[in-house]
Amino acid sequence: MMKTGCKFKLHLLLGAGLALLLVLAGCAGGGSVSTIAASADPLGVSRILVLPFQDMYKVFGANMSYNCPLCDSVYEIETVSPDADLFLTDQLMAVLTARGDFSLNSPDEAEGVVQQLVSPDGRLLPPLDLLQRAGRSVDADGVLLGRVYRFEERIGAKFSVQRPASVTFDLLLIRVVDGRILWTGRFEETQKSLSENLFNLGTFVRRGGRWISAQEMAQAGLEEMLKTFPRP
């Protein structure tokens, strides 16, 4: 009877442990995705000018702190792989085009628009004024701005790495008529092993227990972030 009771208790413990793992698998996400939407009703946006992602590493270099003048968030700028800005821009357009609920001015149309917009005395306008004028120049009532701060590729193979992939980027949707920020999104992740973070079990299972590339990480983060993107 004692042996049977012990076995019963062991089964209970194993069952409870399995249940906990399933809860963790269902709740654990990948990187840190945060979004903020302003209470704008109605949205007042039907056509969006999608600007190309801005590579902040090219602008400021690595190991710099950047305080966003539009959203008052602070980012650490690290290395950004070549063409990461192009990859993110293409992925962003693909997701928004698939949704089909906004008319879009593509990044190709936006090329050179912001650089050409200066104040009457030849100086660059404040960032918000620049974005509003850029939107008006193509008859858009919203502007979507993306910036990538870190895009470091993994060093190693799928199941063994010397350095994991690491990505940070953000997005801002700005209404042209009044310069109001309607929505912001931020993604940040450096992949960790399961032993480093047990709460990462759900992501670990979905990724097949392997180390993913920076592009895979960025694409998944972007898709998750845009689930909260507003509707017209």
SEGURO-445060 format. One line per field, with one value per residue (C-alpha): residue number from 1; x, y, z. Coordinates in steps of 0.1 Angstrom, whole numbers, plus 5000, padded with zeros to 4 digits. Example, Ala and Ser with C-alpha at 12.3 -4.5 7.8 and 13.67 -1.06 7.14 Angstrom:
BEGIN
resi 1,2;
X 5123,5137;
Y 4955,4989;
Z 5078,5071;
//
This chain:
BEGIN
resi 1,2,3,4,5,6,7,8,9,10,11,12,13,14,15,16,17,18,19,20,21,22,23,24,25,26,27,28,29,30,31,32,33,34,35,36,37,38,39,40,41,42,43,44,45,46,47,48,49,50,51,52,53,54,55,56,57,58,59,60,61,62,63,64,65,66,67,68,69,70,71,72,73,74,75,76,77,78,79,80,81,82,83,84,85,86,87,88,89,90,91,92,93,94,95,96,97,98,99,100,101,102,103,104,105,106,107,108,109,110,111,112,113,114,115,116,117,118,119,120,121,122,123,124,125,126,127,128,129,130,131,132,133,134,135,136,137,138,139,140,141,142,143,144,145,146,147,148,149,150,151,152,153,154,155,156,157,158,159,160,161,162,163,164,165,166,167,168,169,170,171,172,173,174,175,176,177,178,179,180,181,182,183,184,185,186,187,188,189,190,191,192,193,194,195,196,197,198,199,200,201,202,203,204,205,206,207,208,209,210,211,212,213,214,215,216,217,218,219,220,221,222,223,224,225,226,227,228,229,230,231,232;
X 5000,5028,5044,5011,5006,5041,5035,5002,5020,5047,5021,5005,5038,5047,5012,5015,5050,5037,5008,5032,5054,5023,5013,5048,5048,5016,5025,5062,5069,5100,5115,5100,5072,5055,5030,5011,4980,4967,4929,4921,4885,4881,4917,4916,4940,4933,4965,4999,5033,5056,5091,5121,5135,5163,5196,5205,5240,5248,5237,5253,5276,5276,5276,5255,5223,5196,5167,5138,5126,5092,5083,5108,5121,5158,5176,5211,5225,5246,5258,5233,5240,5242,5208,5189,5170,5160,5149,5127,5112,5103,5087,5068,5053,5044,5025,5006,4998,4985,4962,4948,4930,4951,4961,4999,5025,5056,5091,5101,5078,5092,5128,5144,5112,5124,5159,5144,5122,5140,5130,5130,5165,5180,5180,5164,5130,5122,5116,5078,5075,5096,5073,5041,5054,5066,5031,5014,5038,5023,4987,4990,4972,4995,5033,5048,5084,5107,5142,5165,5190,5205,5206,5234,5235,5242,5277,5275,5251,5215,5223,5255,5265,5293,5269,5231,5211,5201,5176,5160,5137,5107,5078,5057,5025,5020,4989,4997,4970,4981,5013,4998,5015,4987,5006,5041,5057,5090,5107,5138,5154,5187,5180,5188,5192,5165,5189,5194,5157,5132,5103,5113,5101,5072,5095,5121,5096,5082,5117,5125,5152,5175,5193,5175,5189,5184,5161,5139,5138,5130,5103,5085,5088,5075,5045,5037,5040,5017,4989,4981,4984,4953,4925,4911;
Y 5000,5024,5017,5023,5055,5067,5059,5078,5109,5106,5106,5137,5155,5146,5157,5190,5195,5188,5212,5239,5234,5236,5269,5283,5271,5288,5321,5325,5348,5356,5390,5420,5435,5466,5488,5519,5533,5568,5571,5585,5580,5583,5575,5601,5581,5562,5567,5561,5571,5542,5556,5532,5519,5542,5525,5544,5527,5545,5578,5577,5546,5519,5522,5553,5562,5577,5596,5597,5633,5621,5594,5602,5566,5558,5532,5518,5518,5488,5472,5469,5443,5456,5458,5451,5483,5471,5437,5453,5477,5449,5428,5458,5465,5429,5427,5460,5451,5417,5434,5456,5481,5512,5528,5529,5552,5529,5536,5540,5570,5584,5582,5616,5634,5640,5651,5677,5693,5721,5754,5786,5795,5762,5744,5711,5714,5698,5660,5662,5691,5671,5640,5661,5678,5646,5631,5661,5660,5627,5634,5609,5616,5593,5586,5554,5557,5527,5527,5498,5502,5467,5438,5414,5381,5349,5335,5297,5271,5263,5242,5257,5294,5316,5346,5346,5369,5402,5427,5460,5483,5505,5519,5551,5561,5598,5617,5643,5669,5675,5656,5633,5599,5574,5542,5531,5496,5484,5450,5439,5405,5387,5350,5330,5293,5274,5270,5308,5315,5287,5310,5310,5274,5283,5301,5274,5248,5268,5274,5237,5241,5259,5292,5314,5340,5378,5379,5352,5370,5403,5390,5372,5403,5426,5403,5402,5439,5447,5426,5457,5482,5503,5499,5528;
Z 5000,5008,4974,4956,4975,4966,4929,4930,4945,4919,4891,4907,4908,4873,4861,4879,4865,4830,4834,4845,4815,4792,4809,4804,4768,4761,4779,4770,4741,4721,4724,4741,4720,4733,4716,4726,4708,4714,4719,4685,4675,4646,4635,4607,4585,4553,4533,4548,4536,4546,4550,4546,4578,4591,4600,4632,4632,4599,4614,4649,4650,4677,4715,4716,4735,4715,4730,4705,4701,4689,4715,4744,4745,4749,4728,4728,4693,4684,4652,4623,4596,4560,4543,4575,4569,4534,4548,4575,4550,4526,4554,4567,4533,4528,4561,4555,4519,4529,4554,4527,4550,4542,4509,4510,4495,4492,4504,4468,4465,4498,4487,4489,4501,4536,4526,4502,4528,4545,4561,4540,4553,4542,4576,4583,4599,4633,4629,4633,4608,4583,4586,4583,4552,4537,4542,4526,4496,4486,4498,4527,4560,4580,4580,4593,4605,4613,4628,4635,4663,4665,4640,4648,4631,4650,4648,4646,4634,4642,4672,4685,4685,4697,4696,4692,4670,4685,4671,4682,4661,4665,4645,4648,4631,4629,4618,4593,4601,4637,4642,4667,4673,4669,4676,4685,4685,4699,4695,4713,4716,4721,4718,4750,4756,4775,4804,4806,4806,4815,4809,4772,4769,4745,4721,4724,4713,4685,4671,4672,4699,4675,4672,4647,4623,4629,4599,4613,4647,4631,4609,4638,4660,4633,4626,4663,4667,4638,4653,4673,4644,4642,4616,4596;
//
